[in-house]
Amino acid sequence: MKEVRQKQMLSLIAQRGSITMEELQRIFGTSMNTIRSDVAKLAASGAVEKSYGGVRILSTQEVPLFTHRSALHADGKRRLAHYAQHLL
């Protein structure tokens, strides 16, 4: 149940960008200690950042498409593959 709440909390924070602790408490209907604990866990995972009286999302970037990522640093990847091939 705690994990589900934390996922829902993270989704809400990502959707809004930031939210106050009081809003989280009202929305999830839990104690402030529970909210603090959940936010601390999310902050420790690197997903959010605690701020005075609230929390904000850290990363809203989407992962680039594979076709774009595969083209990045292509020359270096080819050289590395060539080097690895000669190690066999």
The first five atom37 places (N, CA, C, CB, O) and aatype in JSON, in Angstrom:
{
  "aatype": [12, 11, 6, 19, 1, 5, 11, 5, 12, 10, 15, 10, 9, 0, 5, 1, 7, 15, 9, 16, 12, 6, 6, 10, 5, 1, 9, 13, 7, 16, 15, 12, 2, 16, 9, 1, 15, 3, 19, 0, 11, 10, 0, 0, 15, 7, 0, 19, 6, 11, 15, 18, 7, 7, 19, 1, 9, 10, 15, 16, 5, 6, 19, 14, 10, 13, 16, 8, 1, 15, 0, 10, 8, 0, 3, 7, 11, 1, 1, 10, 0, 8, 18, 0, 5, 8, 10, 10],
  "atom_mask": [
    [1, 1, 1, 1, 1],
    [1, 1, 1, 1, 1],
    [1, 1, 1, 1, 1],
    [1, 1, 1, 1, 1],
    [1, 1, 1, 1, 1],
    [1, 1, 1, 1, 1],
    [1, 1, 1, 1, 1],
    [1, 1, 1, 1, 1],
    [1, 1, 1, 1, 1],
    [1, 1, 1, 1, 1],
    [1, 1, 1, 1, 1],
    [1, 1, 1, 1, 1],
    [1, 1, 1, 1, 1],
    [1, 1, 1, 1, 1],
    [1, 1, 1, 1, 1],
    [1, 1, 1, 1, 1],
    [1, 1, 1, 0, 1],
    [1, 1, 1, 1, 1],
    [1, 1, 1, 1, 1],
    [1, 1, 1, 1, 1],
    [1, 1, 1, 1, 1],
    [1, 1, 1, 1, 1],
    [1, 1, 1, 1, 1],
    [1, 1, 1, 1, 1],
    [1, 1, 1, 1, 1],
    [1, 1, 1, 1, 1],
    [1, 1, 1, 1, 1],
    [1, 1, 1, 1, 1],
    [1, 1, 1, 0, 1],
    [1, 1, 1, 1, 1],
    [1, 1, 1, 1, 1],
    [1, 1, 1, 1, 1],
    [1, 1, 1, 1, 1],
    [1, 1, 1, 1, 1],
    [1, 1, 1, 1, 1],
    [1, 1, 1, 1, 1],
    [1, 1, 1, 1, 1],
    [1, 1, 1, 1, 1],
    [1, 1, 1, 1, 1],
    [1, 1, 1, 1, 1],
    [1, 1, 1, 1, 1],
    [1, 1, 1, 1, 1],
    [1, 1, 1, 1, 1],
    [1, 1, 1, 1, 1],
    [1, 1, 1, 1, 1],
    [1, 1, 1, 0, 1],
    [1, 1, 1, 1, 1],
    [1, 1, 1, 1, 1],
    [1, 1, 1, 1, 1],
    [1, 1, 1, 1, 1],
    [1, 1, 1, 1, 1],
    [1, 1, 1, 1, 1],
    [1, 1, 1, 0, 1],
    [1, 1, 1, 0, 1],
    [1, 1, 1, 1, 1],
    [1, 1, 1, 1, 1],
    [1, 1, 1, 1, 1],
    [1, 1, 1, 1, 1],
    [1, 1, 1, 1, 1],
    [1, 1, 1, 1, 1],
    [1, 1, 1, 1, 1],
    [1, 1, 1, 1, 1],
    [1, 1, 1, 1, 1],
    [1, 1, 1, 1, 1],
    [1, 1, 1, 1, 1],
    [1, 1, 1, 1, 1],
    [1, 1, 1, 1, 1],
    [1, 1, 1, 1, 1],
    [1, 1, 1, 1, 1],
    [1, 1, 1, 1, 1],
    [1, 1, 1, 1, 1],
    [1, 1, 1, 1, 1],
    [1, 1, 1, 1, 1],
    [1, 1, 1, 1, 1],
    [1, 1, 1, 1, 1],
    [1, 1, 1, 0, 1],
    [1, 1, 1, 1, 1],
    [1, 1, 1, 1, 1],
    [1, 1, 1, 1, 1],
    [1, 1, 1, 1, 1],
    [1, 1, 1, 1, 1],
    [1, 1, 1, 1, 1],
    [1, 1, 1, 1, 1],
    [1, 1, 1, 1, 1],
    [1, 1, 1, 1, 1],
    [1, 1, 1, 1, 1],
    [1, 1, 1, 1, 1],
    [1, 1, 1, 1, 1]
  ],
  "atom_positions": [
    [[0.82, -1.19, 0.0], [0.0, 0.0, 0.0], [0.87, 1.25, 0.0], [-0.94, 0.0, 1.2], [0.56, 2.23, -0.68]],
    [[1.96, 1.21, 0.77], [2.86, 2.35, 0.83], [3.49, 2.61, -0.54], [3.96, 2.11, 1.89], [3.6, 3.76, -0.97]],
    [[3.9, 1.55, -1.22], [4.54, 1.69, -2.53], [3.57, 2.27, -3.55], [5.07, 0.34, -3.02], [3.94, 3.1, -4.38]],
    [[2.33, 1.84, -3.48], [1.3, 2.34, -4.4], [1.1, 3.84, -4.16], [-0.05, 1.57, -4.22], [1.04, 4.62, -5.1]],
    [[0.99, 4.22, -2.89], [0.8, 5.63, -2.55], [1.98, 6.46, -3.04], [0.63, 5.8, -1.03], [1.79, 7.55, -3.57]],
    [[3.19, 5.95, -2.86], [4.37, 6.69, -3.29], [4.41, 6.84, -4.81], [5.64, 6.0, -2.79], [4.81, 7.89, -5.32]],
    [[4.0, 5.81, -5.54], [3.93, 5.91, -7.0], [2.89, 6.94, -7.42], [3.6, 4.54, -7.63], [3.13, 7.74, -8.33]],
    [[1.75, 6.93, -6.75], [0.7, 7.9, -7.05], [1.19, 9.31, -6.72], [-0.59, 7.58, -6.27], [0.9, 10.27, -7.45]],
    [[1.91, 9.43, -5.62], [2.44, 10.71, -5.19], [3.44, 11.24, -6.23], [3.11, 10.59, -3.81], [3.4, 12.41, -6.61]],
    [[4.33, 10.36, -6.67], [5.32, 10.76, -7.67], [4.64, 11.19, -8.97], [6.3, 9.6, -7.93], [5.05, 12.16, -9.59]],
    [[3.62, 10.46, -9.36], [2.88, 10.81, -10.57], [2.24, 12.19, -10.45], [1.82, 9.75, -10.86], [2.28, 12.98, -11.38]],
    [[1.66, 12.46, -9.31], [1.02, 13.75, -9.06], [2.05, 14.88, -9.07], [0.27, 13.73, -7.72], [1.81, 15.93, -9.66]],
    [[3.18, 14.66, -8.42], [4.23, 15.68, -8.38], [4.77, 15.93, -9.79], [5.39, 15.25, -7.44], [5.0, 17.08, -10.17]],
    [[4.96, 14.88, -10.56], [5.44, 15.02, -11.94], [4.43, 15.79, -12.78], [5.72, 13.65, -12.56], [4.81, 16.61, -13.62]],
    [[3.17, 15.52, -12.56], [2.11, 16.18, -13.31], [2.07, 17.67, -13.01], [0.76, 15.54, -13.0], [1.9, 18.49, -13.92]],
    [[2.21, 18.02, -11.75], [2.11, 19.42, -11.34], [3.45, 20.17, -11.39], [1.56, 19.5, -9.95], [3.47, 21.39, -11.52]],
    [[4.53, 19.44, -11.29], [5.85, 20.09, -11.23], [6.3, 20.32, -9.81], [0.0, 0.0, 0.0], [7.46, 20.07, -9.48]],
    [[5.39, 20.79, -8.97], [5.66, 20.96, -7.54], [4.34, 20.96, -6.78], [6.46, 22.27, -7.26], [3.27, 21.19, -7.35]],
    [[4.44, 20.7, -5.48], [3.24, 20.64, -4.65], [3.65, 20.84, -3.19], [2.47, 19.28, -4.84], [4.78, 20.52, -2.82]],
    [[2.75, 21.36, -2.39], [3.07, 21.55, -0.98], [2.8, 20.26, -0.2], [2.25, 22.73, -0.39], [2.04, 19.39, -0.63]],
    [[3.43, 20.17, 0.94], [3.23, 19.01, 1.82], [1.79, 18.96, 2.31], [4.2, 19.05, 3.02], [1.21, 17.88, 2.44]],
    [[1.21, 20.12, 2.57], [-0.18, 20.17, 3.03], [-1.14, 19.65, 1.97], [-0.56, 21.6, 3.41], [-2.11, 18.96, 2.29]],
    [[-0.87, 19.98, 0.71], [-1.72, 19.47, -0.37], [-1.61, 17.95, -0.47], [-1.33, 20.11, -1.73], [-2.61, 17.26, -0.64]],
    [[-0.39, 17.43, -0.35], [-0.21, 15.98, -0.38], [-0.96, 15.32, 0.77], [1.29, 15.63, -0.3], [-1.6, 14.29, 0.58]],
    [[-0.9, 15.92, 1.95], [-1.59, 15.36, 3.11], [-3.1, 15.35, 2.87], [-1.25, 16.17, 4.38], [-3.78, 14.37, 3.17]],
    [[-3.62, 16.44, 2.33], [-5.06, 16.53, 2.08], [-5.49, 15.53, 1.01], [-5.44, 17.96, 1.65], [-6.51, 14.85, 1.16]],
    [[-4.72, 15.43, -0.07], [-5.08, 14.55, -1.19], [-5.03, 13.09, -0.79], [-4.16, 14.8, -2.37], [-5.92, 12.31, -1.13]],
    [[-3.97, 12.7, -0.05], [-3.79, 11.29, 0.29], [-4.43, 10.91, 1.63], [-2.32, 10.95, 0.32], [-4.52, 9.72, 1.95]],
    [[-4.87, 11.89, 2.4], [-5.59, 11.61, 3.63], [-4.76, 10.86, 4.67], [0.0, 0.0, 0.0], [-5.29, 10.01, 5.39]],
    [[-3.47, 11.18, 4.75], [-2.59, 10.53, 5.72], [-2.02, 11.58, 6.66], [-1.46, 9.75, 5.02], [-2.25, 12.77, 6.49]],
    [[-1.29, 11.11, 7.64], [-0.66, 12.04, 8.57], [0.51, 12.76, 7.91], [-0.18, 11.3, 9.84], [1.04, 12.3, 6.9]],
    [[0.89, 13.89, 8.48], [2.03, 14.64, 7.95], [3.32, 13.82, 8.08], [2.18, 15.99, 8.68], [4.2, 13.93, 7.23]],
    [[3.43, 13.01, 9.12], [4.61, 12.15, 9.27], [4.71, 11.14, 8.13], [4.57, 11.42, 10.61], [5.8, 10.86, 7.65]],
    [[3.58, 10.61, 7.71], [3.56, 9.67, 6.58], [3.98, 10.37, 5.3], [2.17, 9.03, 6.41], [4.75, 9.83, 4.51]],
    [[3.47, 11.57, 5.09], [3.83, 12.35, 3.9], [5.33, 12.64, 3.92], [3.03, 13.68, 3.83], [6.0, 12.47, 2.9]],
    [[5.85, 13.06, 5.06], [7.29, 13.35, 5.17], [8.12, 12.11, 4.87], [7.63, 13.87, 6.57], [9.14, 12.19, 4.19]],
    [[7.69, 10.98, 5.38], [8.39, 9.72, 5.15], [8.38, 9.34, 3.66], [7.77, 8.6, 5.99], [9.4, 8.95, 3.1]],
    [[7.22, 9.46, 3.04], [7.1, 9.14, 1.62], [7.95, 10.09, 0.77], [5.63, 9.21, 1.18], [8.63, 9.65, -0.16]],
    [[7.9, 11.37, 1.08], [8.69, 12.35, 0.32], [10.18, 12.1, 0.52], [8.32, 13.8, 0.76], [10.96, 12.23, -0.42]],
    [[10.58, 11.74, 1.74], [12.0, 11.44, 1.99], [12.45, 10.25, 1.15], [12.23, 11.16, 3.49], [13.56, 10.26, 0.62]],
    [[11.61, 9.24, 1.03], [11.94, 8.07, 0.22], [12.05, 8.45, -1.26], [10.87, 6.97, 0.4], [12.97, 8.01, -1.95]],
    [[11.12, 9.27, -1.75], [11.17, 9.72, -3.14], [12.4, 10.6, -3.39], [9.89, 10.48, -3.49], [13.01, 10.53, -4.45]],
    [[12.74, 11.43, -2.4], [13.92, 12.29, -2.54], [15.21, 11.46, -2.54], [13.96, 13.33, -1.4], [16.14, 11.76, -3.27]],
    [[15.24, 10.43, -1.72], [16.42, 9.55, -1.67], [16.62, 8.8, -2.98], [16.29, 8.55, -0.51], [17.74, 8.47, -3.35]],
    [[15.53, 8.55, -3.69], [15.62, 7.86, -4.98], [16.08, 8.8, -6.08], [14.28, 7.24, -5.35], [16.43, 8.35, -7.17]],
    [[16.09, 10.1, -5.81], [16.53, 11.07, -6.8], [15.43, 11.56, -7.72], [0.0, 0.0, 0.0], [15.7, 12.3, -8.66]],
    [[14.2, 11.17, -7.46], [13.09, 11.56, -8.32], [12.58, 12.97, -8.03], [11.95, 10.58, -8.18], [12.14, 13.68, -8.94]],
    [[12.64, 13.36, -6.76], [12.11, 14.67, -6.35], [13.13, 15.37, -5.47], [10.75, 14.52, -5.62], [14.1, 14.78, -5.0]],
    [[12.87, 16.65, -5.25], [13.69, 17.44, -4.35], [12.78, 18.11, -3.33], [14.54, 18.5, -5.14], [11.78, 18.74, -3.69]],
    [[13.14, 17.97, -2.06], [12.35, 18.64, -1.03], [12.71, 20.12, -1.04], [12.6, 18.0, 0.37], [13.86, 20.5, -1.23]],
    [[11.7, 20.93, -0.82], [11.91, 22.36, -0.67], [11.13, 22.81, 0.56], [11.46, 23.15, -1.96], [10.38, 22.03, 1.14]],
    [[11.31, 24.04, 0.95], [10.63, 24.53, 2.14], [9.13, 24.42, 1.97], [11.04, 25.98, 2.44], [8.52, 25.14, 1.18]],
    [[8.52, 23.5, 2.73], [7.07, 23.34, 2.72], [6.51, 22.55, 1.56], [0.0, 0.0, 0.0], [5.3, 22.43, 1.41]],
    [[7.39, 22.0, 0.73], [6.87, 21.27, -0.42], [7.89, 20.37, -1.07], [0.0, 0.0, 0.0], [8.92, 20.03, -0.49]],
    [[7.59, 20.0, -2.29], [8.44, 19.08, -3.03], [8.27, 19.38, -4.52], [8.09, 17.59, -2.71], [7.19, 19.78, -4.96]],
    [[9.35, 19.19, -5.29], [9.28, 19.42, -6.72], [9.95, 18.27, -7.46], [9.93, 20.76, -7.1], [10.83, 17.6, -6.93]],
    [[9.52, 18.06, -8.69], [10.06, 16.99, -9.51], [11.44, 17.41, -10.01], [9.11, 16.66, -10.7], [11.65, 18.59, -10.3]],
    [[12.35, 16.48, -10.11], [13.69, 16.8, -10.58], [13.86, 16.58, -12.07], [14.71, 15.98, -9.84], [14.43, 17.42, -12.76]],
    [[13.37, 15.47, -12.58], [13.6, 15.16, -13.98], [12.29, 15.01, -14.72], [14.43, 13.88, -14.12], [11.49, 14.12, -14.43]],
    [[12.07, 15.9, -15.67], [10.87, 15.78, -16.49], [11.24, 15.45, -17.92], [10.04, 17.07, -16.43], [10.38, 15.43, -18.8]],
    [[12.53, 15.2, -18.17], [12.98, 14.86, -19.51], [12.52, 13.47, -19.9], [14.5, 14.96, -19.62], [12.55, 12.54, -19.09]],
    [[12.1, 13.35, -21.12], [11.76, 12.03, -21.64], [13.02, 11.41, -22.22], [10.63, 12.11, -22.7], [13.93, 12.11, -22.64]],
    [[13.06, 10.11, -22.23], [14.19, 9.4, -22.81], [14.12, 9.55, -24.34], [14.19, 7.87, -22.39], [13.07, 9.31, -24.94]],
    [[15.23, 9.97, -24.96], [15.21, 10.11, -26.42], [14.96, 8.78, -27.11], [16.53, 10.71, -26.92], [15.23, 7.72, -26.54]],
    [[14.44, 8.83, -28.31], [14.18, 7.63, -29.08], [15.47, 6.86, -29.32], [13.52, 7.98, -30.42], [16.55, 7.45, -29.38]],
    [[15.35, 5.54, -29.45], [16.52, 4.7, -29.66], [17.28, 5.11, -30.92], [16.12, 3.23, -29.75], [18.51, 5.12, -30.93]],
    [[16.54, 5.46, -31.97], [17.21, 5.84, -33.22], [18.08, 7.07, -33.02], [16.17, 6.1, -34.32], [19.14, 7.18, -33.63]],
    [[17.66, 7.97, -32.18], [18.46, 9.16, -31.9], [19.64, 8.79, -31.0], [17.59, 10.25, -31.22], [20.77, 9.23, -31.26]],
    [[19.39, 8.0, -29.95], [20.46, 7.61, -29.04], [21.53, 6.79, -29.73], [19.9, 6.83, -27.86], [22.72, 6.94, -29.43]],
    [[21.13, 5.92, -30.65], [22.1, 5.05, -31.32], [23.03, 5.84, -32.22], [21.37, 3.98, -32.13], [24.16, 5.41, -32.47]],
    [[22.58, 6.98, -32.7], [23.42, 7.82, -33.56], [24.41, 8.67, -32.76], [22.55, 8.72, -34.42], [25.39, 9.15, -33.32]],
    [[24.16, 8.85, -31.46], [25.05, 9.65, -30.64], [26.38, 8.93, -30.44], [24.41, 9.96, -29.27], [26.41, 7.74, -30.14]],
    [[27.47, 9.65, -30.63], [28.82, 9.12, -30.41], [29.08, 7.85, -31.22], [29.03, 8.82, -28.93], [29.76, 6.94, -30.76]],
    [[28.54, 7.81, -32.43], [28.65, 6.61, -33.27], [30.1, 6.26, -33.57], [27.89, 6.81, -34.57], [30.47, 5.09, -33.56]],
    [[30.94, 7.26, -33.83], [32.34, 6.99, -34.16], [33.05, 6.33, -32.97], [33.06, 8.29, -34.55], [33.79, 5.36, -33.15]],
    [[32.82, 6.84, -31.78], [33.43, 6.25, -30.59], [32.95, 4.83, -30.34], [0.0, 0.0, 0.0], [33.72, 3.97, -29.92]],
    [[31.68, 4.59, -30.6], [31.12, 3.25, -30.42], [31.75, 2.26, -31.41], [29.59, 3.27, -30.61], [32.05, 1.12, -31.06]],
    [[31.95, 2.72, -32.66], [32.59, 1.85, -33.66], [34.03, 1.53, -33.26], [32.56, 2.52, -35.05], [34.47, 0.38, -33.38]],
    [[34.76, 2.53, -32.79], [36.14, 2.29, -32.38], [36.21, 1.34, -31.2], [36.83, 3.62, -32.03], [37.08, 0.47, -31.15]],
    [[35.31, 1.49, -30.26], [35.27, 0.61, -29.1], [34.95, -0.83, -29.53], [34.24, 1.11, -28.08], [35.56, -1.78, -29.04]],
    [[33.99, -0.98, -30.42], [33.63, -2.32, -30.9], [34.8, -2.95, -31.65], [32.39, -2.25, -31.82], [35.06, -4.14, -31.5]],
    [[35.5, -2.15, -32.46], [36.66, -2.66, -33.2], [37.75, -3.12, -32.22], [37.22, -1.58, -34.16], [38.35, -4.17, -32.4]],
    [[37.99, -2.32, -31.19], [39.0, -2.68, -30.19], [38.59, -3.96, -29.46], [39.19, -1.51, -29.17], [39.42, -4.85, -29.26]],
    [[37.32, -4.06, -29.06], [36.84, -5.24, -28.34], [36.94, -6.5, -29.21], [35.39, -5.03, -27.88], [37.2, -7.58, -28.7]],
    [[36.72, -6.36, -30.5], [36.78, -7.49, -31.41], [38.2, -8.07, -31.44], [36.35, -7.06, -32.83], [38.37, -9.29, -31.56]],
    [[39.2, -7.22, -31.33], [40.58, -7.71, -31.37], [41.03, -8.32, -30.05], [41.51, -6.57, -31.74], [42.09, -8.94, -29.99]],
    [[40.26, -8.16, -29.01], [40.6, -8.75, -27.71], [40.26, -10.23, -27.67], [39.87, -8.03, -26.6], [40.8, -10.96, -26.83]],
    [[39.39, -10.69, -28.54], [38.96, -12.09, -28.54], [39.98, -13.01, -29.07], [37.73, -12.25, -29.33], [39.75, -14.22, -29.13]]
  ]
}
